[in-house]
Amino acid sequence: MTSPKSTTLVIADDHTLLRKGIESLLSQSNPDVHIVGEAGTGAEAIEACMRLKPDVLMLDISMPDMTGTEALKVIAAKCPQTRVIMLTMHSDSLYIRECMSRGASGYILKDAVGEELNDAIATVMQGSVYLRAELAASLWTAEQRISASSGHPLLTVREYEIAQMIKAGLSNKMIAANLGVSVNTIRTHRANIMKKLNAHSVVELIKSIED
């Protein structure tokens, strides 16, 4: 029986030991997270999300029947209420970009400890994107290679630049440091971007600038 404040979670990974390890870490560190199901394949992950409608799904990228990104695409379409955190050994920005473009709300490596797992869950439940700081920096470096001149018809060049940093998972403080402005300035830009794109969350913002 879940409490009114509990977060329901499904763990999808083809390694039983890893699933049990995550379950153990979370049960010891966060009583507000309630694991309602597990899956060992991509198809099982899709079925579990459709049946259980969890708040959060932790989804391995490498699955035996279909890749995690293939399952993610289906889950994002059929279970939009579920925030998906990708679970992987891959730190390459190409993997991160692909997952975010398919609707992932977070991306964590399999060496994550209990504190990071909890941070990731809390972040996506707030409607934000979770990325470890060094992964966010790596993704932002890769995104810089994509010319900002393509832009977005509704945004200024600076707003588009900030939107790309938000997409990369950088915090307001990190964006401010990158651009040499105050955090309050970034907050103002961020609010304007959300308003122009009619976005109510970071996930919606990312989808808007990719459309």
Backbone torsions as a table, in degrees:
resi	resn	phi	psi	omega
1	MET	NA	122.5	-179.0
2	THR	-88.1	148.0	176.3
3	SER	-81.9	163.5	-178.4
4	PRO	-57.1	-28.4	-177.1
5	LYS	-96.6	-1.5	-174.7
6	SER	-73.3	152.9	176.5
7	THR	-107.9	124.7	179.7
8	THR	-87.1	141.4	-172.3
9	LEU	-138.3	138.8	170.0
10	VAL	-117.1	135.5	178.9
11	ILE	-109.1	123.1	-178.9
12	ALA	-120.0	110.9	178.1
13	ASP	-158.1	144.1	-176.2
14	ASP	-80.7	-2.1	177.1
15	HIS	-105.3	113.3	-177.6
16	THR	-59.3	-39.5	-178.6
17	LEU	-62.6	-38.4	179.4
18	LEU	-68.0	-41.8	178.3
19	ARG	-59.4	-46.0	-179.2
20	LYS	-66.7	-34.0	178.5
21	GLY	-65.1	-43.4	177.7
22	ILE	-65.1	-42.4	178.4
23	GLU	-59.1	-41.4	-179.6
24	SER	-66.9	-44.6	179.7
25	LEU	-59.8	-45.4	-176.9
26	LEU	-71.1	-38.4	-179.1
27	SER	-65.2	-31.0	179.9
28	GLN	-81.5	-26.4	-171.7
29	SER	-111.0	-17.6	-175.4
30	ASN	-147.6	94.6	-179.4
31	PRO	-69.9	-11.4	-179.7
32	ASP	-84.7	-5.9	175.7
33	VAL	-100.2	122.4	-176.9
34	HIS	-114.2	114.2	-179.5
35	ILE	-81.1	115.7	-174.7
36	VAL	-102.2	-9.1	-179.6
37	GLY	-172.2	164.7	177.1
38	GLU	-134.8	158.6	177.5
39	ALA	-145.5	144.3	-179.6
40	GLY	-110.0	-5.3	178.4
41	THR	-138.9	167.2	177.1
42	GLY	-62.9	-41.8	179.6
43	ALA	-62.9	-40.3	178.0
44	GLU	-66.0	-35.7	178.5
45	ALA	-63.8	-43.0	178.2
46	ILE	-62.5	-46.2	-179.0
47	GLU	-62.8	-42.2	-178.7
48	ALA	-64.7	-40.0	179.5
49	CYS	-66.4	-41.4	-179.5
50	MET	-68.2	-35.1	-176.4
51	ARG	-83.8	-42.1	-172.6
52	LEU	-96.7	-21.3	-179.1
53	LYS	48.9	56.7	-178.0
54	PRO	-71.1	158.3	174.4
55	ASP	-67.7	-39.1	-175.6
56	VAL	-135.6	141.3	171.7
57	LEU	-121.3	127.4	169.7
58	MET	-96.8	118.6	-169.4
59	LEU	-124.0	121.4	176.8
60	ASP	-69.8	141.6	177.6
61	ILE	-73.1	-39.9	-176.0
62	SER	-96.2	102.8	-179.3
63	MET	-121.7	153.5	-172.5
64	PRO	-70.4	-34.1	-174.3
65	ASP	-97.0	-35.1	175.2
66	MET	-150.3	155.2	-179.0
67	THR	-70.0	159.4	177.9
68	GLY	-62.1	-34.0	179.9
69	THR	-69.0	-33.0	175.9
70	GLU	-67.4	-43.5	177.8
71	ALA	-65.1	-38.3	179.4
72	LEU	-57.8	-43.0	-178.8
73	LYS	-60.3	-41.6	179.4
74	VAL	-69.0	-44.7	-177.7
75	ILE	-63.8	-41.7	179.6
76	ALA	-60.5	-34.2	-179.2
77	ALA	-80.5	-40.6	-173.6
78	LYS	-93.5	-22.8	-177.9
79	CYS	-131.5	62.8	-175.0
80	PRO	-62.8	-18.5	-179.1
81	GLN	-77.5	-14.3	-178.0
82	THR	-91.4	125.2	175.3
83	ARG	-85.2	129.7	-176.0
84	VAL	-106.6	124.8	174.8
85	ILE	-107.9	118.0	179.6
86	MET	-76.3	139.1	-177.2
87	LEU	-119.9	120.3	-169.4
88	THR	-158.2	168.2	171.1
89	MET	-99.3	-6.9	-174.6
90	HIS	-87.6	120.9	178.5
91	SER	-103.7	1.6	-178.8
92	ASP	-64.8	136.9	-177.1
93	SER	-62.7	-25.1	179.1
94	LEU	-64.3	-40.4	177.1
95	TYR	-65.1	-43.0	-178.5
96	ILE	-62.6	-46.5	-178.8
97	ARG	-61.5	-42.0	-179.6
98	GLU	-63.3	-44.2	-179.0
99	CYS	-64.7	-44.2	-179.7
100	MET	-64.7	-36.7	-179.5
101	SER	-69.7	-21.7	179.7
102	ARG	-95.3	2.5	173.0
103	GLY	112.0	7.9	178.1
104	ALA	-67.6	146.0	177.3
105	SER	-101.6	-12.1	-178.9
106	GLY	-158.8	164.3	-176.5
107	TYR	-150.2	113.4	-180.0
108	ILE	-128.5	151.4	178.8
109	LEU	-88.7	157.5	-174.9
110	LYS	-72.9	-4.9	175.3
111	ASP	-90.0	7.7	-178.4
112	ALA	-63.0	142.2	176.3
113	VAL	-96.9	175.8	-176.0
114	GLY	-55.2	-40.1	-178.2
115	GLU	-61.8	-42.5	-179.7
116	GLU	-69.7	-38.2	177.0
117	LEU	-59.0	-43.9	179.5
118	ASN	-66.4	-39.9	178.0
119	ASP	-62.3	-41.7	-179.4
120	ALA	-63.6	-44.8	-179.9
121	ILE	-63.1	-46.0	-179.4
122	ALA	-62.9	-39.5	-178.1
123	THR	-65.1	-48.3	-178.1
124	VAL	-69.6	-29.9	177.8
125	MET	-68.6	-20.3	176.5
126	GLN	-87.7	0.7	179.1
127	GLY	88.4	10.3	179.9
128	SER	-104.1	171.6	178.5
129	VAL	-99.7	135.0	178.6
130	TYR	-104.0	126.3	171.3
131	LEU	-143.5	136.0	172.8
132	ARG	-58.2	145.7	-172.8
133	ALA	-52.9	-45.3	-177.2
134	GLU	-70.6	-29.0	175.7
135	LEU	-70.9	-39.2	177.9
136	ALA	-62.5	-42.3	179.6
137	ALA	-64.8	-41.1	178.4
138	SER	-63.4	-42.1	-179.7
139	LEU	-66.7	-41.4	179.8
140	TRP	-63.4	-40.0	177.4
141	THR	-59.9	-41.7	178.2
142	ALA	-66.7	-39.9	-179.2
143	GLU	-65.3	-29.5	179.9
144	GLN	-64.1	-22.5	179.7
145	ARG	-73.1	-19.1	178.1
146	ILE	-86.6	122.5	-174.6
147	SER	-61.2	131.9	177.3
148	ALA	-73.5	-8.5	-178.6
149	SER	-65.2	-23.2	177.6
150	SER	-64.5	-37.0	170.9
151	GLY	53.4	-160.1	178.5
152	HIS	-144.4	134.6	-174.4
153	PRO	-59.5	-22.7	-177.0
154	LEU	-97.3	-9.1	-172.8
155	LEU	-115.5	150.9	170.9
156	THR	-74.1	168.4	179.3
157	VAL	-58.8	-43.8	-179.9
158	ARG	-65.7	-42.1	178.7
159	GLU	-62.7	-40.3	179.4
160	TYR	-65.2	-40.1	178.5
161	GLU	-61.5	-44.4	178.5
162	ILE	-66.1	-40.2	178.5
163	ALA	-60.0	-38.5	178.1
164	GLN	-66.5	-36.0	177.3
165	MET	-68.4	-39.5	176.4
166	ILE	-61.9	-43.3	178.3
167	LYS	-58.9	-35.9	-179.6
168	ALA	-75.4	-6.7	176.5
169	GLY	94.2	9.4	180.0
170	LEU	-74.1	142.1	177.5
171	SER	-77.5	166.5	176.9
172	ASN	-56.0	-41.1	-179.0
173	LYS	-63.8	-42.5	-179.8
174	MET	-67.6	-40.2	178.3
175	ILE	-63.7	-44.3	179.6
176	ALA	-59.1	-42.4	179.6
177	ALA	-65.1	-39.5	179.3
178	ASN	-64.5	-36.9	-174.6
179	LEU	-98.1	-7.2	178.9
180	GLY	70.4	35.1	178.4
181	VAL	-126.8	176.8	-178.7
182	SER	-81.0	158.8	176.7
183	VAL	-62.6	-36.3	178.8
184	ASN	-62.8	-36.2	176.9
185	THR	-63.4	-41.7	178.9
186	ILE	-66.3	-39.6	178.3
187	ARG	-60.1	-41.3	179.3
188	THR	-64.9	-46.7	177.3
189	HIS	-59.1	-43.7	-177.8
190	ARG	-61.0	-44.2	179.0
191	ALA	-62.8	-41.0	179.1
192	ASN	-65.2	-39.8	179.0
193	ILE	-63.2	-47.0	-179.7
194	MET	-60.4	-41.1	-179.0
195	LYS	-66.6	-45.8	-178.8
196	LYS	-62.7	-37.3	-177.6
197	LEU	-90.4	-1.6	-177.2
198	ASN	53.9	42.0	-178.7
199	ALA	-102.8	136.1	-178.7
200	HIS	-108.8	1.9	177.6
201	SER	-156.4	166.8	178.3
202	VAL	-64.1	-36.8	179.0
203	VAL	-61.0	-43.7	178.2
204	GLU	-65.7	-37.9	177.8
205	LEU	-60.6	-46.9	-179.7
206	ILE	-60.4	-43.7	179.5
207	LYS	-62.9	-37.3	-178.0
208	SER	-66.2	-42.1	-177.5
209	ILE	-78.9	-11.7	177.2
210	GLU	-92.9	-20.1	-178.8
211	ASP	-70.0	NA	NA
